Each structure stands twice: as C-alpha cells, then as structure tokens.
Amino acid sequence: MVNAFLVLAAEEAEKSETIFFVIGCLFAAWAILIGTLGMRSETFPKDRGATTAVIGVSVLLAVATGAAIIYVSN
C-alpha cells in the first residue's frame, strides 16, 4: 500500500516534457520555413524591419527551447 503511494507521488512529481516537444517542433518548423523562403528568394527578408523580425522570432524560439529544457530537467 505504501509502495503504491510512493510510486504515485513519484509519477506526479515528474515534469511533463510536452512543453519542450511543442516549442521544439515550432522551432523546427520555423527553421524549415525560413530556409525555404531564403532559398526561393535572393532578397529575403526584403527590408530591415523584416530582418529584425526574423532574427527576433528565431532568438525567442531558441531561448524558449532552452528554457523548456532547463524546466524539464530540474
């Protein structure tokens, strides 16, 4: 009986890895989209604002993925 409670408590204490997989898949999809657009157009992104947005989203997704790794591992 006590063993069942300990197993149940251990399972509840584990953090779900779902957040990491969701953010990681978004980051991978973003990388594929940016790579595809970059190969199709020589002038991608067209202006400074678009370049800043692409860099910003990329950095945000990279930081979020790293944060998710740290969250799940602790």
Rosetta blueprint (number, residue, H / E / L):
1 M L
2 V H
3 N H
4 A H
5 F H
6 L H
7 V H
8 L H
9 A H
10 A H
11 E H
12 E H
13 A H
14 E L
15 K L
16 S L
17 E L
18 T H
19 I H
20 F H
21 F H
22 V H
23 I H
24 G H
25 C H
26 L H
27 F H
28 A H
29 A H
30 W H
31 A H
32 I H
33 L H
34 I H
35 G H
36 T H
37 L H
38 G H
39 M H
40 R H
41 S L
42 E L
43 T L
44 F L
45 P L
46 K L
47 D L
48 R H
49 G H
50 A H
51 T H
52 T H
53 A H
54 V H
55 I H
56 G H
57 V H
58 S H
59 V H
60 L H
61 L H
62 A H
63 V H
64 A H
65 T H
66 G H
67 A H
68 A H
69 I H
70 I H
71 Y H
72 V H
73 S H
74 N L
